[in-house]
Amino acid sequence: MHGAGILALICMLGLGPTAEGVPSQCPNDCHCHGDLQHVICENVGLTKIPRVSAATRLLNLQRNNLGVLPANIFVDAKGLVSLHLQHCQLREISGQAFKGLKKLVYLYLSNNEISSIKPGAFEDLTELTYLYLDGNSISELPKGIFSPMINLFVLQLNNNRVRELRAGTFAGATDLRWLHMSGNELSSLQPGSLDEVENLAILHLDHNKLTTYPSAAISKLRVVEELTFSKNPMKNIPDNAFQSFGRYMEKLHLDNMGLEKFSDGAFTGVKALKSLYLDNNKLKSLPRSLDFGTIQNLTLANNPWSCNCQLAPLRKWMDSTRQHPDAICSSPSQHKGKQIRDISSFGNCRVKSKRAKKGARH
C-alpha cells in the first residue's frame, strides 16, 4: 500500500499523530474518508477552522464554536465542493473569507448568529449554486454582495432580520431561480430590487411586514411558478399584480394576511393557476379576473363572504370539482352561516363562461 493510502487508513481509524496545520493529514479529532476527500469534524469542540488539503472535496464543520470566519481561512482547500458550517455560532463573515474556493458548489451557513457579511465575503465563489443562510440575524444585504455568484440557483435566507431589498442587491446573480425570504422583517421591496433576478421561479416572502403589494419590484419577474405572501399585513391586491408571470404561476399563497379586497383586474393574465390559498382573511368577494378554469386546490375558510351573484363563478367551479372547500357566508342575512356550496339561489345568477370555454378548447 502506498504511504498516502496508509496515512488515509490511519486517519480513518482515528489513529493519526498530532498534525495540526499539516494539510496532508487528517485534522485532529476529525474523521477522514477517501484519501482526505471527505473531512468530517462535526461537533468535536473546534474553535478554529482546521487546515485541509486541496484534495478535500467535502468539509463538515457543523456544531463547533467558530465565532468569526477570517479572510483567506480556506486558502489551502482549493478543491472544496461542499462546505458545512451550520450551528457554529458564527457571528461575522469577513471579506475574502472564502477566497480560493473556486470549485465550491454547496455552502451551508444555516442556524448561526451571523449579523454581518462584509463586502467581498463571497469573492471567488463563481461556481456556487446553493447558498443556505437561513436562521441567522442578517438585517442588511450589501449592494452586490452576491455578485460573484454567477451560477447561484438557490438562495435560502429564511428567518433573518432583513428589512428591505434595495436595487442592486442581487446584481450578478442572474441565474437565481429559488429565493426564500420567509420570516424576515421586510417592509419594502424597492423598485429595481429584483431586476437582476427576473428568472425567479420560486419566491417566498411570507411572514414579513409588507403592507402594500410591491408591484414595481414584482413586475420585473417573468416566470414565477410559486409565490407566497402569507402572513404579511397587506389589505389590497392591485390590478395586474401577477400579469408579468401569469402564464407560469401555478401556486399562490395569500392566506392569513388580513386581506380585504382584490382589485377587479388583480388576476389579469393569470392563465395557469392550480393552487390558490385565501383562508383566514377578510375577503367578501372575488374579482372578475379570477379564472377558475385551471384551479385544482382552493382554500377559502374564515372569510366573511358576501353570498351574492359576484360569487357565482366560484359556486359554478364548486359544482364542477370534487374539491369542497369550506366557505361560509356572512351576508346577506338569509344566507348567514351557510356553506356557499349549499345555497341554491346562485342558480338564478348569470355567469359568463365564454373565456372558460375558449381556454378549454385545444
C-alpha positions as CSV (number, residue, x, y, z in Angstrom):
1,M,0.0,0.0,0.0
2,H,1.3,3.5,-0.8
3,G,2.3,5.8,2.0
4,A,-0.6,8.1,1.3
5,G,-3.0,5.2,1.4
6,I,-1.6,4.0,4.7
7,L,-1.9,7.5,6.1
8,A,-5.5,7.8,5.0
9,L,-6.3,4.5,6.6
10,I,-4.7,5.6,9.8
11,C,-6.7,8.8,9.8
12,M,-9.9,6.9,9.1
13,L,-9.3,4.7,12.1
14,G,-8.7,7.8,14.2
15,L,-5.0,6.8,14.9
16,G,-3.3,9.6,13.2
17,P,-0.5,11.5,15.0
18,T,-1.0,15.1,16.1
19,A,-0.7,17.0,12.9
20,E,-2.3,20.4,13.3
21,G,-1.6,22.7,10.4
22,V,-0.3,20.0,8.1
23,P,-2.9,19.7,5.3
24,S,-1.7,16.3,4.1
25,Q,-3.0,14.6,7.2
26,C,-6.5,14.2,8.8
27,P,-7.0,17.1,11.3
28,N,-7.1,16.2,14.9
29,D,-10.5,15.0,16.3
30,C,-11.9,14.6,12.7
31,H,-12.7,11.6,10.6
32,C,-11.5,11.4,7.1
33,H,-12.6,9.2,4.2
34,G,-11.4,8.5,0.7
35,D,-7.8,9.8,0.9
36,L,-8.9,13.0,2.7
37,Q,-11.7,13.8,0.2
38,H,-14.3,13.9,2.9
39,V,-13.2,15.5,6.2
40,I,-15.9,15.2,9.0
41,C,-15.3,17.3,12.1
42,E,-18.9,17.6,13.3
43,N,-19.4,18.6,17.0
44,V,-15.8,17.9,18.1
45,G,-15.2,21.2,20.1
46,L,-13.3,23.1,17.4
47,T,-12.8,26.8,18.0
48,K,-10.9,27.5,14.7
49,I,-11.0,26.2,11.2
50,P,-8.7,23.2,10.6
51,R,-6.4,23.2,7.6
52,V,-7.3,20.7,4.9
53,S,-5.6,19.9,1.6
54,A,-6.6,20.6,-2.0
55,A,-7.7,17.0,-2.2
56,T,-10.6,17.6,0.1
57,R,-14.0,17.9,-1.6
58,L,-16.3,17.9,1.4
59,L,-15.6,19.6,4.8
60,N,-18.2,19.2,7.5
61,L,-17.6,21.6,10.5
62,Q,-21.1,21.6,11.9
63,R,-21.8,22.2,15.6
64,N,-18.5,23.7,16.6
65,N,-17.8,27.2,18.2
66,L,-16.1,29.1,15.4
67,G,-17.2,32.8,16.1
68,V,-15.7,34.7,13.1
69,L,-14.7,33.5,9.7
70,P,-11.5,35.4,8.9
71,A,-10.1,36.2,5.5
72,N,-8.3,33.6,3.5
73,I,-9.1,30.9,6.0
74,F,-9.8,28.2,3.3
75,V,-6.8,29.2,1.1
76,D,-5.4,25.6,1.1
77,A,-8.7,24.0,0.4
78,K,-9.0,24.9,-3.3
79,G,-10.7,21.6,-4.2
80,L,-13.7,22.0,-1.9
81,V,-17.1,21.4,-3.5
82,S,-19.3,21.3,-0.3
83,L,-18.7,23.2,2.9
84,H,-20.9,22.7,6.0
85,L,-20.8,25.4,8.7
86,Q,-24.3,25.0,10.3
87,H,-24.7,25.6,14.1
88,C,-21.2,27.0,14.5
89,Q,-22.0,30.2,16.5
90,L,-20.7,32.2,13.6
91,R,-21.2,36.0,14.1
92,E,-19.4,37.5,11.2
93,I,-18.1,36.6,7.7
94,S,-15.1,38.7,6.8
95,G,-14.2,40.0,3.4
96,Q,-12.5,37.3,1.3
97,A,-13.5,34.6,3.9
98,F,-14.0,32.1,1.1
99,K,-11.2,33.3,-1.2
100,G,-9.8,30.5,-3.4
101,L,-12.9,28.3,-3.2
102,K,-13.5,28.5,-7.0
103,K,-14.9,25.0,-7.1
104,L,-17.4,25.3,-4.2
105,V,-21.0,24.4,-5.2
106,Y,-22.7,24.0,-1.8
107,L,-22.3,26.4,1.1
108,Y,-24.2,25.8,4.3
109,L,-24.2,28.7,6.9
110,S,-27.7,28.0,8.4
111,N,-28.5,28.5,12.1
112,N,-25.7,30.7,13.2
113,E,-25.6,34.2,14.7
114,I,-24.4,36.0,11.6
115,S,-25.4,39.6,11.7
116,S,-22.7,41.0,9.4
117,I,-21.5,39.9,5.9
118,K,-18.6,42.1,4.9
119,P,-18.2,43.3,1.3
120,G,-16.2,40.8,-0.7
121,A,-17.1,38.0,1.6
122,F,-18.2,35.8,-1.3
123,E,-15.4,36.7,-3.6
124,D,-14.3,33.7,-5.8
125,L,-17.5,31.8,-5.4
126,T,-18.2,31.7,-9.1
127,E,-19.3,28.0,-9.1
128,L,-21.6,28.3,-6.0
129,T,-25.0,27.0,-6.8
130,Y,-26.7,26.5,-3.4
131,L,-26.3,29.1,-0.5
132,Y,-28.0,28.5,2.8
133,L,-28.0,31.5,5.2
134,D,-31.3,30.7,6.9
135,G,-31.7,31.1,10.7
136,N,-29.3,34.0,11.2
137,S,-29.6,37.6,12.3
138,I,-28.8,39.3,9.0
139,S,-30.5,42.7,8.8
140,E,-28.9,44.2,5.7
141,L,-27.7,42.8,2.4
142,P,-24.9,45.0,1.0
143,K,-25.3,46.0,-2.6
144,G,-23.7,43.5,-4.9
145,I,-22.9,41.0,-2.1
146,F,-23.9,38.1,-4.3
147,S,-22.3,39.5,-7.5
148,P,-19.5,36.8,-7.8
149,M,-22.2,34.1,-7.8
150,I,-23.0,33.8,-11.5
151,N,-24.2,30.2,-11.1
152,L,-26.3,30.7,-7.9
153,F,-29.6,28.8,-8.3
154,V,-31.0,28.5,-4.7
155,L,-30.6,31.3,-2.1
156,Q,-32.1,30.4,1.3
157,L,-32.5,33.5,3.6
158,N,-35.5,32.4,5.7
159,N,-35.7,33.6,9.3
160,N,-33.3,36.5,9.3
161,R,-34.0,40.2,10.0
162,V,-33.7,41.7,6.6
163,R,-35.8,44.9,6.5
164,E,-35.7,45.9,2.8
165,L,-34.5,44.8,-0.6
166,R,-32.7,47.6,-2.5
167,A,-31.8,47.9,-6.1
168,G,-28.5,46.1,-6.9
169,T,-28.8,43.6,-4.0
170,F,-28.8,40.7,-6.4
171,A,-26.5,42.2,-9.1
172,G,-24.6,39.4,-10.8
173,A,-26.7,36.5,-9.6
174,T,-28.7,36.4,-12.8
175,D,-29.3,32.6,-12.7
176,L,-31.1,32.7,-9.4
177,R,-34.3,30.6,-9.6
178,W,-35.3,30.0,-5.9
179,L,-35.4,32.8,-3.4
180,H,-36.6,32.0,0.1
181,M,-37.1,35.1,2.3
182,S,-39.8,33.9,4.7
183,G,-39.7,35.1,8.3
184,N,-37.8,38.3,7.8
185,E,-38.7,41.9,8.6
186,L,-39.2,43.1,5.1
187,S,-41.4,46.2,4.9
188,S,-40.4,47.1,1.3
189,L,-39.1,45.8,-1.9
190,Q,-37.6,48.8,-3.6
191,P,-38.2,49.3,-7.3
192,G,-35.4,47.6,-9.2
193,S,-34.5,45.3,-6.3
194,L,-35.4,42.2,-8.3
195,D,-34.4,43.4,-11.8
196,E,-31.3,41.2,-11.9
197,V,-33.2,38.0,-11.0
198,E,-36.0,38.2,-13.5
199,N,-35.9,34.4,-14.0
200,L,-37.0,33.5,-10.4
201,A,-39.3,30.5,-10.4
202,I,-40.0,30.3,-6.7
203,L,-40.3,33.4,-4.5
204,H,-41.2,33.0,-0.8
205,L,-42.0,36.3,1.0
206,D,-44.3,35.0,3.7
207,H,-44.1,36.0,7.4
208,N,-42.8,39.5,6.6
209,K,-44.1,43.1,7.2
210,L,-45.2,44.1,3.8
211,T,-48.3,46.4,4.0
212,T,-48.6,47.2,0.2
213,Y,-48.2,44.9,-2.7
214,P,-44.7,45.5,-4.2
215,S,-45.9,46.0,-7.8
216,A,-42.8,47.9,-9.1
217,A,-40.4,45.2,-7.9
218,I,-42.5,42.2,-8.7
219,S,-43.5,43.3,-12.3
220,K,-39.9,42.7,-13.5
221,L,-40.3,39.0,-12.9
222,R,-41.1,36.8,-15.9
223,V,-41.5,33.1,-14.9
224,V,-42.6,32.8,-11.3
225,E,-44.3,29.5,-10.7
226,E,-44.8,29.7,-7.0
227,L,-45.4,32.9,-5.0
228,T,-46.1,33.2,-1.2
229,F,-47.2,36.4,0.6
230,S,-48.9,34.6,3.5
231,K,-48.8,36.4,6.9
232,N,-48.0,39.9,5.5
233,P,-50.3,42.7,6.8
234,M,-51.5,43.5,3.3
235,K,-55.1,44.7,2.7
236,N,-55.3,45.0,-1.0
237,I,-54.1,43.3,-4.1
238,P,-54.0,45.8,-7.1
239,D,-54.8,45.4,-10.8
240,N,-52.3,43.4,-12.9
241,A,-50.5,42.2,-9.7
242,F,-49.3,38.9,-11.4
243,Q,-49.5,39.8,-15.0
244,S,-45.8,39.7,-15.9
245,F,-45.6,36.0,-14.9
246,G,-49.3,35.0,-15.1
247,R,-48.7,32.4,-17.8
248,Y,-46.5,30.4,-15.5
249,M,-47.8,30.9,-12.0
250,E,-49.2,27.7,-10.6
251,K,-49.2,28.3,-6.8
252,L,-50.2,31.4,-5.0
253,H,-50.3,31.7,-1.2
254,L,-52.3,34.7,0.1
255,D,-53.6,33.3,3.4
256,N,-53.5,34.7,6.9
257,M,-53.0,38.3,5.7
258,G,-56.0,40.3,6.8
259,L,-56.6,40.7,3.1
260,E,-59.8,42.7,2.4
261,K,-60.1,43.2,-1.3
262,F,-58.8,42.3,-4.7
263,S,-58.9,45.0,-7.4
264,D,-61.1,43.7,-10.2
265,G,-58.2,43.2,-12.6
266,A,-55.9,41.6,-10.0
267,F,-55.7,38.3,-11.8
268,T,-55.4,39.7,-15.3
269,G,-53.0,37.5,-17.3
270,V,-53.1,34.6,-14.9
271,K,-53.6,31.5,-17.0
272,A,-52.1,28.5,-15.2
273,L,-53.1,28.8,-11.6
274,K,-53.6,25.4,-9.9
275,S,-53.4,26.2,-6.2
276,L,-54.8,29.3,-4.5
277,Y,-54.7,29.8,-0.7
278,L,-57.0,32.5,0.6
279,D,-58.1,31.3,4.0
280,N,-58.0,33.4,7.2
281,N,-58.6,36.8,5.6
282,K,-61.3,39.4,5.5
283,L,-62.5,38.8,1.9
284,K,-66.1,39.3,0.9
285,S,-65.8,38.7,-2.8
286,L,-63.5,37.6,-5.6
287,P,-62.5,39.6,-8.6
288,R,-64.0,39.0,-12.1
289,S,-60.5,38.5,-13.5
290,L,-60.0,35.2,-11.5
291,D,-60.4,32.4,-14.0
292,F,-61.4,29.1,-12.2
293,G,-60.7,27.0,-15.3
294,T,-57.3,25.7,-14.2
295,I,-57.7,25.7,-10.4
296,Q,-57.5,22.4,-8.6
297,N,-56.9,23.4,-5.0
298,L,-58.6,26.4,-3.3
299,T,-58.8,27.4,0.4
300,L,-61.5,29.9,1.4
301,A,-62.2,29.3,5.1
302,N,-62.6,32.0,7.7
303,N,-63.5,34.9,5.4
304,P,-66.7,37.0,5.7
305,W,-68.1,36.0,2.2
306,S,-70.9,38.1,0.8
307,C,-73.0,35.4,-1.0
308,N,-74.4,37.3,-4.0
309,C,-74.0,36.8,-7.7
310,Q,-70.4,38.0,-7.6
311,L,-69.5,34.6,-6.2
312,A,-71.5,32.7,-8.9
313,P,-68.3,31.7,-10.8
314,L,-66.9,30.3,-7.6
315,R,-70.1,28.3,-7.0
316,K,-70.1,27.0,-10.5
317,W,-66.5,25.8,-10.0
318,M,-67.5,24.1,-6.8
319,D,-70.2,22.2,-8.7
320,S,-67.7,21.0,-11.3
321,T,-65.0,19.8,-8.9
322,R,-64.6,17.1,-6.3
323,Q,-63.0,19.8,-4.1
324,H,-65.3,21.0,-1.3
325,P,-63.5,24.0,0.3
326,D,-65.0,25.3,3.5
327,A,-66.6,28.7,2.7
328,I,-69.3,30.2,4.9
329,C,-71.5,33.2,4.1
330,S,-71.6,36.2,6.4
331,S,-74.2,38.1,4.3
332,P,-76.9,38.6,3.2
333,S,-78.7,37.7,6.4
334,Q,-80.8,34.9,4.9
335,H,-77.6,33.0,4.0
336,K,-75.5,33.9,7.1
337,G,-73.8,30.8,8.5
338,K,-74.5,28.6,5.4
339,Q,-71.8,27.0,3.2
340,I,-71.6,28.6,-0.2
341,R,-72.0,25.1,-1.8
342,D,-75.4,24.6,-0.1
343,I,-77.0,27.8,-1.4
344,S,-79.4,27.2,-4.3
345,S,-80.0,30.9,-5.2
346,F,-76.8,31.0,-7.3
347,G,-78.8,29.2,-10.0
348,N,-80.5,32.5,-10.7
349,C,-77.2,34.3,-11.5
350,R,-76.0,34.8,-15.0
351,V,-72.4,33.5,-15.3
352,K,-70.2,34.4,-18.2
353,S,-68.4,31.3,-19.3
354,K,-67.1,32.4,-22.7
355,R,-63.5,32.7,-21.5
356,A,-63.5,29.3,-19.7
357,K,-64.8,27.5,-22.8
358,K,-62.3,29.2,-25.0
359,G,-59.5,28.1,-22.6
360,A,-60.8,24.6,-22.6
361,R,-60.7,24.0,-26.3
362,H,-57.4,22.5,-27.7
